[in-house]
Amino acid sequence: MKRGAVTIAIFLLIGAVVNVALAWGLAFSIRYDSRTDGPTKRVGVGLSAPDAPCWAFLRLERFGSVGISARSRTVIDILALAPGFEYSPDLVPPSWSRLLTRPTDSSTQARRTFEDARGWPSLTLSCAYISVVGVPGFRVVDGIEVRAHPDPGRATMRSISLPLRPIWSGFLLNTALYAALAWLCMRGMVCVRELMRKEGGRCPACGYPMGQSPICSECGREWAVRRATLPSSQTRPSPSPPP
């Protein structure tokens, strides 16, 4: 029982490492762009709440990635928004988003936030870029900044940061999936090795030659040994010579 628990813990750890490594690899390899007809898919725009203060946001998606660009809005800002930026229950920030918390900025100091989530097949980790409208620069929240883009206006699109904030539902799901795949790969290699040893007349467990004995004299494991059979013509008793 204890051995089985240790084995499960080891494979879950392997799954978690693969999970984080994949999310960070996606952060390095896949960047967003502003084109709506390119590899970045523009899902839609909307408001995070039906009344102010709230966030006006744009959701972008790429393979293994979701980006949400948002700006805090007051009552006056909402009235001045272009058509399309309206609250809809069908398009709201996801459960892991920071946009579910209403902004506390004043009307003279709006805030920009860009959330970046990575992971496959489910989103696993996220970070955010936060800046003040009209003020150069930004800060990375829940992430390790690896490369900053020199243009502050394009910082959230071109900077590279390793996300650290777990999206627990996706993190647990991906970890279990990768742990199961690691176990299947390991088990598959063990089965192939045992089959090759058995076909060679060796103990599938330790590789010691077994001969015709069903029990390995080295490790004591019992296996079904396939004994070689002679052709029927050789198994018949030879006829007695004529007198």
Summary of the structure (lengths in Angstrom):
residues: 243
radius of gyration: 31.0
end to end distance: 71.7
largest distance: 124.5
contacts: 643
relative contact order: 0.12
helix: 33%
strand: 25%
